[in-house]
Amino acid sequence: MSTSWYYLEDGVTRGPAPHAELLLLFQEQRLPAHTLVWREGMEEWRPAADMGLLPPAAPPEGPRMPPPPPVEPRPAFAGAAAGSIPQQLDRVALGQLAWRRYLARLIDFVLFAMFSGAILSMAFPEQAKTWAEEGNLWLGVVIALAYVPLEAWMLASSGSTPGKRLFAMQVRRRDGSPLDYTTALQRSGWVFVLGQACGAPILTWVVKLLAFGRFQRTGTTLWDQRVGTQVVYGTMTEGRRFAAAALIGLYLALMYLVASSALA
């Protein structure tokens, strides 16, 4: 296993740094204890405190190093130092990350919609059948809105959701610390408004395309920028790729069956 580490500092991926150099950064208190770190072989970013990188005792008093100058936050690429990707490949790499984010949210929403549909079918069987046959637009909007507080709870509890965990992603503050529920709720609410246009037909695809283009240019989204959060990307293992492909294939098959039954 590699002994070179990557770490997040002010929303920027730094590294590779030798093990001894990283220990010195924590000993001199130039990095906080909750700094996220990653090295080859790890599936996701973890706090430095969980990886045994903190000094056993408080460091002696001494001159403090000045903070680094502010830099434009860039996405955290696991296994790649900030700025190490050639400029001409930036849009390609960011486009791939944008698709990971979109597919993760799609899986989350489909799972929640299926669960909500099952509950509604048991509670209101006749009405649910009518909604399914007629394609009730407002029901989709209500389900999307109901998902907002649930997603916020998951992000505040674990920093991830089932879809994000599958795609090796976590949501953190810009300084790498976990989200509280208020911040997570604000983020999920802004995603519903700025990323989904409150579920409005046609308009929701317009804002998604605009968000995709913005992410390719800047590496961030309007909702993350508004609430001061970032998405940390881990390694997509073969197992994760296979599971994601299977779930997406199952979703497409279900959509085909639904469309076929509607046209029959």
MIDOSE-1310 file (N, C-alpha, C; in nm, 2 decimals, decimal comma, always signed):
residues 264
msts	+0,08/-0,12/+0,00/+0,00/+0,00/+0,00/+0,09/+0,13/+0,00; +0,05/+0,22/-0,08/+0,13/+0,35/-0,09/+0,13/+0,42/+0,05; +0,25/+0,48/+0,07/+0,26/+0,57/+0,20/+0,24/+0,71/+0,17; +0,21/+0,75/+0,04/+0,18/+0,89/+0,01/+0,04/+0,92/+0,03
wyyl	+0,02/+1,04/+0,09/-0,12/+1,08/+0,13/-0,16/+1,20/+0,05; -0,30/+1,21/+0,03/-0,36/+1,33/-0,02/-0,45/+1,38/+0,09; -0,47/+1,51/+0,10/-0,55/+1,57/+0,20/-0,62/+1,69/+0,15; -0,74/+1,72/+0,21/-0,82/+1,84/+0,17/-0,78/+1,96/+0,26
edgv	-0,75/+2,07/+0,19/-0,72/+2,19/+0,26/-0,80/+2,31/+0,20; -0,89/+2,37/+0,27/-0,97/+2,48/+0,21/-1,04/+2,44/+0,08; -1,09/+2,31/+0,08/-1,16/+2,26/-0,04/-1,08/+2,22/-0,15; -0,94/+2,22/-0,13/-0,85/+2,18/-0,24/-0,78/+2,06/-0,20
trgp	-0,76/+1,97/-0,30/-0,69/+1,84/-0,28/-0,54/+1,87/-0,29; -0,46/+1,84/-0,18/-0,32/+1,86/-0,17/-0,25/+1,72/-0,17; -0,13/+1,71/-0,23/-0,05/+1,59/-0,22/+0,00/+1,56/-0,36; +0,07/+1,45/-0,37/+0,10/+1,35/-0,27/+0,20/+1,39/-0,16
apha	+0,18/+1,36/-0,04/+0,27/+1,40/+0,07/+0,31/+1,27/+0,14; +0,44/+1,26/+0,17/+0,49/+1,14/+0,24/+0,43/+1,14/+0,38; +0,43/+1,02/+0,44/+0,37/+1,00/+0,57/+0,43/+1,09/+0,67; +0,56/+1,10/+0,67/+0,63/+1,18/+0,78/+0,60/+1,33/+0,76
elll	+0,58/+1,37/+0,63/+0,55/+1,51/+0,61/+0,41/+1,54/+0,66; +0,32/+1,45/+0,64/+0,18/+1,47/+0,68/+0,17/+1,48/+0,83; +0,25/+1,39/+0,90/+0,25/+1,39/+1,05/+0,30/+1,52/+1,10; +0,40/+1,58/+1,03/+0,46/+1,71/+1,07/+0,35/+1,82/+1,06
lfqe	+0,27/+1,81/+0,96/+0,17/+1,92/+0,94/+0,07/+1,92/+1,05; +0,03/+1,80/+1,10/-0,06/+1,79/+1,21/+0,01/+1,82/+1,34; +0,14/+1,79/+1,36/+0,21/+1,82/+1,48/+0,23/+1,97/+1,49; +0,25/+2,04/+1,38/+0,26/+2,19/+1,39/+0,13/+2,26/+1,38
qrlp	+0,02/+2,18/+1,39/-0,12/+2,23/+1,39/-0,15/+2,32/+1,26; -0,08/+2,28/+1,15/-0,11/+2,35/+1,03/-0,23/+2,30/+0,96; -0,28/+2,18/+1,01/-0,40/+2,11/+0,96/-0,49/+2,08/+1,08; -0,62/+2,10/+1,07/-0,71/+2,06/+1,18/-0,72/+1,91/+1,19
ahtl	-0,77/+1,86/+1,30/-0,78/+1,72/+1,33/-0,88/+1,65/+1,24; -0,99/+1,73/+1,19/-1,09/+1,67/+1,11/-1,06/+1,67/+0,96; -0,93/+1,71/+0,93/-0,89/+1,71/+0,78/-0,92/+1,57/+0,72; -0,98/+1,57/+0,60/-1,00/+1,45/+0,53/-0,87/+1,40/+0,46
vwre	-0,84/+1,28/+0,46/-0,72/+1,22/+0,40/-0,76/+1,10/+0,32; -0,67/+1,07/+0,22/-0,69/+0,95/+0,13/-0,55/+0,91/+0,08; -0,54/+0,78/+0,06/-0,42/+0,72/-0,01/-0,47/+0,60/-0,08; -0,39/+0,55/-0,17/-0,42/+0,44/-0,26/-0,46/+0,32/-0,17
gmee	-0,57/+0,26/-0,21/-0,61/+0,14/-0,13/-0,73/+0,17/-0,05; -0,76/+0,30/-0,02/-0,88/+0,34/+0,06/-1,00/+0,36/-0,04; -1,11/+0,32/+0,01/-1,23/+0,34/-0,08/-1,29/+0,48/-0,07; -1,27/+0,55/+0,04/-1,32/+0,68/+0,06/-1,23/+0,76/+0,15
wrpa	-1,26/+0,89/+0,14/-1,18/+0,99/+0,23/-1,22/+0,97/+0,37; -1,13/+0,98/+0,47/-1,16/+0,96/+0,61/-1,09/+1,07/+0,69; -1,14/+1,11/+0,80/-1,08/+1,21/+0,89/-0,94/+1,16/+0,93; -0,85/+1,25/+0,95/-0,71/+1,21/+0,99/-0,71/+1,15/+1,12
admg	-0,80/+1,19/+1,21/-0,81/+1,13/+1,35/-0,84/+0,98/+1,34; -0,91/+0,94/+1,24/-0,95/+0,80/+1,23/-0,83/+0,71/+1,17; -0,73/+0,78/+1,11/-0,63/+0,71/+1,05/-0,50/+0,71/+1,13; -0,50/+0,76/+1,25/-0,38/+0,76/+1,34/-0,28/+0,85/+1,30
llpp	-0,32/+0,97/+1,24/-0,22/+1,06/+1,19/-0,19/+1,18/+1,29; -0,27/+1,18/+1,40/-0,25/+1,29/+1,49/-0,14/+1,26/+1,59; -0,07/+1,36/+1,64/+0,03/+1,34/+1,74/-0,03/+1,29/+1,87; +0,04/+1,21/+1,95/-0,01/+1,15/+2,07/-0,03/+1,25/+2,18
aapp	+0,04/+1,37/+2,17/+0,02/+1,47/+2,28/+0,03/+1,60/+2,21; -0,02/+1,71/+2,28/-0,02/+1,84/+2,23/+0,12/+1,88/+2,19; +0,14/+1,94/+2,08/+0,28/+1,99/+2,04/+0,33/+2,10/+2,12; +0,46/+2,12/+2,14/+0,51/+2,23/+2,22/+0,48/+2,36/+2,15
egpr	+0,47/+2,46/+2,24/+0,45/+2,60/+2,19/+0,56/+2,64/+2,10; +0,53/+2,71/+1,99/+0,63/+2,76/+1,90/+0,56/+2,85/+1,80; +0,64/+2,90/+1,71/+0,58/+2,99/+1,61/+0,49/+2,92/+1,52; +0,37/+2,98/+1,49/+0,27/+2,92/+1,40/+0,30/+2,96/+1,26
mppp	+0,28/+2,87/+1,17/+0,30/+2,91/+1,03/+0,18/+2,99/+0,98; +0,20/+3,09/+0,90/+0,08/+3,16/+0,85/-0,01/+3,08/+0,76; -0,14/+3,11/+0,76/-0,23/+3,03/+0,68/-0,20/+3,04/+0,53; -0,23/+2,94/+0,45/-0,21/+2,95/+0,31/-0,29/+3,06/+0,24
ppve	-0,25/+3,12/+0,14/-0,33/+3,22/+0,07/-0,46/+3,15/+0,01; -0,57/+3,23/+0,01/-0,69/+3,17/-0,05/-0,68/+3,13/-0,19; -0,73/+3,02/-0,22/-0,73/+2,97/-0,36/-0,87/+2,93/-0,40; -0,89/+2,93/-0,53/-1,02/+2,89/-0,58/-1,04/+2,74/-0,55
prpa	-1,15/+2,71/-0,48/-1,17/+2,56/-0,45/-1,19/+2,48/-0,58; -1,13/+2,36/-0,58/-1,14/+2,27/-0,69/-1,20/+2,14/-0,64; -1,26/+2,06/-0,73/-1,31/+1,93/-0,68/-1,20/+1,84/-0,63; -1,23/+1,76/-0,53/-1,14/+1,67/-0,47/-1,13/+1,54/-0,55
faga	-1,03/+1,52/-0,63/-1,01/+1,40/-0,71/-0,93/+1,30/-0,62; -0,99/+1,19/-0,59/-0,92/+1,09/-0,51/-0,80/+1,04/-0,59; -0,68/+1,05/-0,54/-0,57/+0,99/-0,60/-0,50/+1,09/-0,70; -0,54/+1,22/-0,70/-0,48/+1,31/-0,79/-0,47/+1,44/-0,72
aags	-0,35/+1,51/-0,73/-0,33/+1,63/-0,67/-0,40/+1,74/-0,74; -0,44/+1,85/-0,67/-0,51/+1,96/-0,73/-0,42/+2,02/-0,84; -0,48/+2,04/-0,95/-0,41/+2,11/-1,06/-0,32/+2,01/-1,14; -0,32/+1,88/-1,10/-0,23/+1,79/-1,17/-0,29/+1,74/-1,30
ipqq	-0,42/+1,76/-1,32/-0,49/+1,72/-1,44/-0,47/+1,83/-1,55; -0,42/+1,80/-1,67/-0,40/+1,90/-1,77/-0,53/+1,98/-1,79; -0,51/+2,11/-1,82/-0,62/+2,20/-1,84/-0,72/+2,15/-1,95; -0,66/+2,09/-2,06/-0,75/+2,05/-2,17/-0,84/+1,93/-2,13
ldrv	-0,80/+1,86/-2,02/-0,88/+1,74/-1,97/-0,97/+1,78/-1,86; -0,97/+1,90/-1,81/-1,05/+1,94/-1,70/-1,20/+1,92/-1,72; -1,25/+1,97/-1,84/-1,39/+1,96/-1,86/-1,43/+1,81/-1,88; -1,34/+1,73/-1,93/-1,38/+1,59/-1,94/-1,39/+1,52/-1,80
algq	-1,29/+1,55/-1,72/-1,29/+1,49/-1,58/-1,41/+1,54/-1,50; -1,44/+1,67/-1,51/-1,55/+1,73/-1,44/-1,68/+1,68/-1,50; -1,69/+1,65/-1,63/-1,81/+1,60/-1,68/-1,84/+1,46/-1,63; -1,73/+1,38/-1,61/-1,75/+1,25/-1,55/-1,80/+1,25/-1,41
lawr	-1,74/+1,35/-1,33/-1,79/+1,37/-1,19/-1,94/+1,41/-1,19; -1,97/+1,50/-1,28/-2,11/+1,55/-1,29/-2,21/+1,43/-1,32; -2,17/+1,34/-1,40/-2,25/+1,22/-1,43/-2,26/+1,13/-1,30; -2,15/+1,12/-1,23/-2,16/+1,04/-1,10/-2,26/+1,10/-1,01
ryla	-2,26/+1,24/-1,00/-2,35/+1,30/-0,91/-2,49/+1,29/-0,95; -2,51/+1,30/-1,08/-2,65/+1,29/-1,14/-2,71/+1,14/-1,12; -2,62/+1,04/-1,15/-2,67/+0,90/-1,14/-2,69/+0,87/-0,99; -2,61/+0,92/-0,90/-2,63/+0,89/-0,76/-2,76/+0,95/-0,71
rlid	-2,79/+1,07/-0,75/-2,92/+1,13/-0,71/-3,04/+1,06/-0,78; -3,02/+1,02/-0,90/-3,13/+0,94/-0,97/-3,16/+0,81/-0,89; -3,06/+0,74/-0,85/-3,08/+0,62/-0,78/-3,15/+0,65/-0,64; -3,10/+0,75/-0,57/-3,17/+0,79/-0,45/-3,32/+0,82/-0,47
fvlf	-3,35/+0,90/-0,57/-3,49/+0,94/-0,59/-3,57/+0,82/-0,63; -3,52/+0,74/-0,72/-3,60/+0,62/-0,77/-3,63/+0,53/-0,65; -3,53/+0,51/-0,56/-3,56/+0,42/-0,44/-3,66/+0,48/-0,35; -3,65/+0,62/-0,33/-3,75/+0,68/-0,25/-3,89/+0,68/-0,31
amfs	-3,89/+0,70/-0,44/-4,02/+0,71/-0,51/-4,09/+0,57/-0,51; -4,01/+0,46/-0,52/-4,06/+0,33/-0,51/-4,12/+0,30/-0,37; -4,04/+0,34/-0,27/-4,09/+0,32/-0,14/-4,21/+0,40/-0,11; -4,22/+0,53/-0,16/-4,34/+0,61/-0,14/-4,46/+0,55/-0,21
gail	-4,43/+0,50/-0,33/-4,54/+0,44/-0,41/-4,60/+0,32/-0,34; -4,51/+0,24/-0,28/-4,56/+0,12/-0,20/-4,64/+0,16/-0,08; -4,60/+0,26/-0,01/-4,68/+0,31/+0,10/-4,82/+0,36/+0,06; -4,82/+0,44/-0,05/-4,94/+0,50/-0,10/-5,04/+0,39/-0,15
smaf	-4,98/+0,29/-0,21/-5,06/+0,18/-0,26/-5,13/+0,10/-0,15; -5,06/+0,09/-0,04/-5,12/+0,02/+0,08/-5,22/+0,11/+0,15; -5,19/+0,24/+0,15/-5,28/+0,33/+0,23/-5,40/+0,37/+0,14; -5,38/+0,39/+0,01/-5,49/+0,44/-0,07/-5,48/+0,36/-0,20
peqa	-5,52/+0,23/-0,20/-5,51/+0,14/-0,32/-5,58/+0,19/-0,44; -5,70/+0,23/-0,43/-5,78/+0,28/-0,55/-5,72/+0,41/-0,61; -5,70/+0,50/-0,52/-5,64/+0,63/-0,56/-5,51/+0,62/-0,62; -5,42/+0,53/-0,56/-5,29/+0,51/-0,61/-5,29/+0,45/-0,75
ktwa	-5,39/+0,36/-0,78/-5,40/+0,30/-0,91/-5,44/+0,41/-1,01; -5,53/+0,50/-0,98/-5,57/+0,60/-1,07/-5,45/+0,70/-1,09; -5,38/+0,73/-0,99/-5,26/+0,82/-1,01/-5,16/+0,75/-1,11; -5,14/+0,62/-1,09/-5,04/+0,55/-1,17/-5,09/+0,55/-1,32
eegn	-5,22/+0,53/-1,34/-5,27/+0,52/-1,48/-5,27/+0,66/-1,55; -5,30/+0,77/-1,47/-5,31/+0,90/-1,53/-5,18/+0,98/-1,52; -5,08/+0,93/-1,45/-4,95/+1,00/-1,44/-4,97/+1,14/-1,37; -5,00/+1,14/-1,24/-5,03/+1,26/-1,17/-4,90/+1,34/-1,15
lwlg	-4,89/+1,46/-1,21/-4,77/+1,54/-1,21/-4,74/+1,59/-1,07; -4,85/+1,64/-1,00/-4,83/+1,70/-0,87/-4,78/+1,59/-0,76; -4,82/+1,47/-0,79/-4,77/+1,36/-0,70/-4,62/+1,35/-0,70; -4,56/+1,36/-0,82/-4,41/+1,36/-0,84/-4,35/+1,47/-0,77
vvia	-4,41/+1,59/-0,78/-4,35/+1,71/-0,71/-4,35/+1,69/-0,56; -4,47/+1,64/-0,51/-4,48/+1,62/-0,36/-4,38/+1,52/-0,31; -4,36/+1,41/-0,39/-4,26/+1,31/-0,35/-4,12/+1,37/-0,35; -4,09/+1,45/-0,45/-3,95/+1,51/-0,46/-3,93/+1,61/-0,34
layv	-4,04/+1,68/-0,30/-4,03/+1,77/-0,19/-4,02/+1,69/-0,06; -4,09/+1,58/-0,05/-4,08/+1,50/+0,07/-3,94/+1,44/+0,09; -3,87/+1,42/-0,02/-3,74/+1,36/-0,01/-3,63/+1,46/+0,05; -3,66/+1,59/+0,05/-3,57/+1,69/+0,09/-3,53/+1,67/+0,24
plea	-3,62/+1,67/+0,33/-3,58/+1,65/+0,47/-3,52/+1,51/+0,50; -3,56/+1,41/+0,42/-3,50/+1,28/+0,44/-3,35/+1,28/+0,40; -3,32/+1,34/+0,28/-3,19/+1,35/+0,23/-3,10/+1,43/+0,33; -3,16/+1,54/+0,38/-3,08/+1,62/+0,48/-3,05/+1,54/+0,60
wmla	-3,14/+1,46/+0,65/-3,11/+1,37/+0,77/-3,00/+1,28/+0,74; -3,00/+1,21/+0,62/-2,89/+1,12/+0,58/-2,76/+1,19/+0,57; -2,75/+1,31/+0,51/-2,63/+1,38/+0,49/-2,57/+1,43/+0,63; -2,66/+1,47/+0,72/-2,62/+1,51/+0,85/-2,57/+1,39/+0,94
ssgs	-2,63/+1,27/+0,91/-2,60/+1,16/+0,99/-2,47/+1,09/+0,95; -2,45/+1,08/+0,81/-2,34/+1,00/+0,76/-2,26/+1,07/+0,65; -2,31/+1,19/+0,61/-2,24/+1,26/+0,50/-2,27/+1,20/+0,36; -2,36/+1,10/+0,36/-2,39/+1,04/+0,23/-2,53/+0,99/+0,22
tpgk	-2,57/+0,93/+0,11/-2,70/+0,87/+0,08/-2,67/+0,74/+0,02; -2,77/+0,65/+0,00/-2,74/+0,52/-0,07/-2,68/+0,54/-0,20; -2,73/+0,63/-0,28/-2,67/+0,65/-0,42/-2,53/+0,71/-0,41; -2,51/+0,81/-0,32/-2,38/+0,87/-0,31/-2,28/+0,77/-0,26
rlfa	-2,32/+0,69/-0,16/-2,23/+0,59/-0,11/-2,19/+0,49/-0,22; -2,29/+0,45/-0,30/-2,26/+0,36/-0,41/-2,15/+0,42/-0,50; -2,16/+0,55/-0,53/-2,07/+0,61/-0,62/-1,95/+0,67/-0,55; -1,93/+0,63/-0,42/-1,81/+0,67/-0,34/-1,80/+0,82/-0,33
mqvr	-1,91/+0,89/-0,28/-1,91/+1,03/-0,26/-1,96/+1,06/-0,12; -1,91/+1,17/-0,06/-1,95/+1,23/+0,06/-1,97/+1,38/+0,05; -2,06/+1,43/+0,12/-2,08/+1,58/+0,13/-2,03/+1,63/+0,26; -1,94/+1,73/+0,25/-1,88/+1,79/+0,37/-1,88/+1,94/+0,35
rrdg	-1,85/+2,01/+0,46/-1,82/+2,15/+0,46/-1,69/+2,18/+0,38; -1,67/+2,30/+0,35/-1,55/+2,34/+0,27/-1,43/+2,31/+0,35; -1,43/+2,31/+0,48/-1,32/+2,28/+0,57/-1,30/+2,13/+0,60; -1,39/+2,05/+0,54/-1,38/+1,91/+0,56/-1,46/+1,85/+0,67
spld	-1,52/+1,94/+0,75/-1,60/+1,89/+0,87/-1,74/+1,84/+0,83; -1,80/+1,76/+0,91/-1,94/+1,71/+0,87/-2,04/+1,82/+0,87; -2,15/+1,79/+0,80/-2,26/+1,88/+0,80/-2,35/+1,86/+0,92; -2,41/+1,97/+0,97/-2,52/+1,96/+1,07/-2,65/+1,96/+0,99
ytta	-2,76/+1,93/+1,06/-2,89/+1,91/+0,99/-2,93/+2,04/+0,92; -2,91/+2,15/+0,98/-2,96/+2,28/+0,92/-2,89/+2,31/+0,79; -2,76/+2,29/+0,79/-2,68/+2,31/+0,67/-2,72/+2,21/+0,56; -2,74/+2,08/+0,60/-2,78/+1,97/+0,51/-2,92/+2,00/+0,45
lqrs	-3,01/+2,05/+0,54/-3,15/+2,09/+0,49/-3,14/+2,20/+0,39; -3,06/+2,30/+0,42/-3,05/+2,41/+0,33/-2,99/+2,36/+0,19; -2,90/+2,28/+0,19/-2,84/+2,23/+0,07/-2,94/+2,15/-0,01; -3,02/+2,06/+0,06/-3,12/+1,98/-0,01/-3,23/+2,06/-0,07
gwvf	-3,26/+2,17/+0,01/-3,37/+2,26/-0,04/-3,32/+2,34/-0,16; -3,20/+2,38/-0,16/-3,15/+2,45/-0,28/-3,13/+2,36/-0,40; -3,10/+2,23/-0,38/-3,10/+2,13/-0,49/-3,24/+2,12/-0,55; -3,34/+2,12/-0,46/-3,48/+2,10/-0,51/-3,52/+2,23/-0,60
vlgq	-3,47/+2,34/-0,56/-3,51/+2,47/-0,63/-3,42/+2,49/-0,75; -3,29/+2,49/-0,73/-3,19/+2,53/-0,83/-3,15/+2,41/-0,92; -3,16/+2,29/-0,87/-3,12/+2,17/-0,95/-3,23/+2,10/-1,01; -3,36/+2,12/-0,96/-3,47/+2,04/-1,01/-3,59/+2,14/-1,05
acga	-3,57/+2,27/-1,03/-3,68/+2,36/-1,07/-3,81/+2,33/-1,00; -3,80/+2,28/-0,88/-3,92/+2,24/-0,80/-4,01/+2,13/-0,87; -3,94/+2,06/-0,96/-4,01/+1,95/-1,03/-4,10/+1,99/-1,15; -4,08/+2,12/-1,19/-4,16/+2,17/-1,30/-4,12/+2,10/-1,43
pilt	-4,21/+2,05/-1,51/-4,18/+1,98/-1,63/-4,11/+2,07/-1,73; -4,02/+2,01/-1,81/-3,93/+2,08/-1,91/-3,83/+2,17/-1,84; -3,88/+2,26/-1,75/-3,79/+2,35/-1,68/-3,69/+2,28/-1,60; -3,73/+2,16/-1,54/-3,63/+2,09/-1,46/-3,51/+2,04/-1,55
wvvk	-3,54/+2,00/-1,67/-3,43/+1,96/-1,76/-3,34/+2,08/-1,80; -3,40/+2,19/-1,82/-3,33/+2,31/-1,85/-3,23/+2,35/-1,74; -3,27/+2,35/-1,61/-3,18/+2,38/-1,50/-3,08/+2,27/-1,48; -3,11/+2,15/-1,51/-3,01/+2,04/-1,50/-2,90/+2,06/-1,60
llaf	-2,94/+2,10/-1,73/-2,84/+2,12/-1,83/-2,75/+2,24/-1,79; -2,81/+2,35/-1,74/-2,74/+2,46/-1,69/-2,64/+2,43/-1,58; -2,69/+2,35/-1,49/-2,60/+2,30/-1,37/-2,49/+2,22/-1,42; -2,51/+2,13/-1,52/-2,41/+2,05/-1,58/-2,30/+2,13/-1,64
grfq	-2,34/+2,23/-1,72/-2,25/+2,32/-1,79/-2,16/+2,40/-1,69; -2,23/+2,45/-1,58/-2,16/+2,53/-1,48/-2,06/+2,44/-1,41; -2,10/+2,32/-1,38/-2,00/+2,23/-1,31/-1,88/+2,20/-1,39; -1,90/+2,18/-1,52/-1,78/+2,16/-1,61/-1,69/+2,28/-1,62
rtgt	-1,74/+2,40/-1,60/-1,66/+2,52/-1,60/-1,59/+2,55/-1,47; -1,67/+2,53/-1,36/-1,62/+2,58/-1,23/-1,59/+2,46/-1,13; -1,64/+2,34/-1,15/-1,61/+2,23/-1,06/-1,70/+2,24/-0,94; -1,81/+2,32/-0,94/-1,90/+2,33/-0,82/-2,04/+2,36/-0,87
tlwd	-2,13/+2,36/-0,78/-2,27/+2,39/-0,81/-2,32/+2,51/-0,74; -2,43/+2,57/-0,78/-2,48/+2,68/-0,71/-2,52/+2,65/-0,57; -2,58/+2,53/-0,55/-2,62/+2,50/-0,41/-2,50/+2,47/-0,32; -2,40/+2,41/-0,36/-2,28/+2,39/-0,28/-2,22/+2,53/-0,25
qrvg	-2,22/+2,61/-0,35/-2,16/+2,75/-0,33/-2,24/+2,83/-0,23; -2,37/+2,82/-0,23/-2,45/+2,90/-0,14/-2,44/+2,86/+0,00; -2,43/+2,73/+0,03/-2,42/+2,68/+0,17/-2,28/+2,65/+0,22; -2,18/+2,66/+0,13/-2,04/+2,63/+0,17/-2,01/+2,49/+0,19
tqvv	-2,06/+2,40/+0,10/-2,04/+2,26/+0,11/-1,96/+2,21/-0,02; -1,91/+2,09/-0,01/-1,84/+2,03/-0,12/-1,86/+1,88/-0,12; -1,85/+1,82/-0,24/-1,86/+1,68/-0,26/-1,72/+1,62/-0,27; -1,69/+1,52/-0,18/-1,56/+1,45/-0,18/-1,58/+1,32/-0,25
ygtm	-1,49/+1,30/-0,35/-1,50/+1,18/-0,44/-1,40/+1,07/-0,40; -1,45/+0,95/-0,37/-1,36/+0,84/-0,34/-1,33/+0,76/-0,47; -1,28/+0,64/-0,45/-1,24/+0,55/-0,56/-1,36/+0,47/-0,61; -1,39/+0,46/-0,73/-1,49/+0,38/-0,79/-1,43/+0,24/-0,82
tegr	-1,45/+0,15/-0,72/-1,40/+0,01/-0,74/-1,48/-0,06/-0,84; -1,43/-0,18/-0,88/-1,50/-0,26/-0,98/-1,64/-0,31/-0,93; -1,64/-0,34/-0,80/-1,77/-0,38/-0,73/-1,87/-0,27/-0,74; -1,83/-0,14/-0,71/-1,92/-0,03/-0,72/-1,97/-0,01/-0,86
rfaa	-1,88/-0,02/-0,96/-1,92/+0,00/-1,10/-2,02/-0,11/-1,14; -2,00/-0,23/-1,10/-2,09/-0,34/-1,14/-2,23/-0,31/-1,07; -2,23/-0,28/-0,94/-2,36/-0,26/-0,87/-2,43/-0,14/-0,93; -2,36/-0,03/-0,96/-2,42/+0,09/-1,02/-2,48/+0,05/-1,16
aali	-2,41/-0,02/-1,24/-2,46/-0,06/-1,38/-2,58/-0,15/-1,36; -2,58/-0,24/-1,26/-2,70/-0,33/-1,25/-2,82/-0,25/-1,21; -2,81/-0,15/-1,11/-2,92/-0,07/-1,07/-2,97/+0,01/-1,18; -2,88/+0,07/-1,26/-2,93/+0,16/-1,37/-3,00/+0,08/-1,48
glyl	-2,94/-0,05/-1,50/-3,01/-0,13/-1,60/-3,15/-0,18/-1,55; -3,16/-0,20/-1,42/-3,29/-0,24/-1,37/-3,39/-0,12/-1,38; -3,34/+0,00/-1,36/-3,43/+0,12/-1,37/-3,47/+0,13/-1,51; -3,38/+0,12/-1,61/-3,42/+0,13/-1,75/-3,52/+0,02/-1,79
almy	-3,50/-0,10/-1,74/-3,60/-0,20/-1,77/-3,74/-0,17/-1,71; -3,74/-0,12/-1,59/-3,87/-0,08/-1,53/-3,94/+0,03/-1,61; -3,86/+0,13/-1,66/-3,91/+0,23/-1,74/-3,97/+0,18/-1,87; -3,90/+0,08/-1,93/-3,95/+0,02/-2,05/-4,08/-0,05/-2,03
lvas	-4,09/-0,12/-1,92/-4,22/-0,20/-1,89/-4,33/-0,10/-1,86; -4,30/+0,01/-1,79/-4,41/+0,11/-1,76/-4,46/+0,17/-1,89; -4,36/+0,21/-1,98/-4,40/+0,27/-2,10/-4,48/+0,17/-2,19; -4,44/+0,05/-2,19/-4,51/-0,05/-2,27/-4,65/-0,08/-2,23
sala	-4,67/-0,08/-2,09/-4,80/-0,11/-2,04/-4,89/+0,02/-2,06; -4,83/+0,13/-2,07/-4,91/+0,25/-2,09/-4,96/+0,26/-2,23; -4,88/+0,21/-2,33/-4,91/+0,21/-2,47/-5,00/+0,09/-2,51; -5,01/-0,01/-2,42/-5,09/-0,13/-2,46/-5,24/-0,10/-2,46
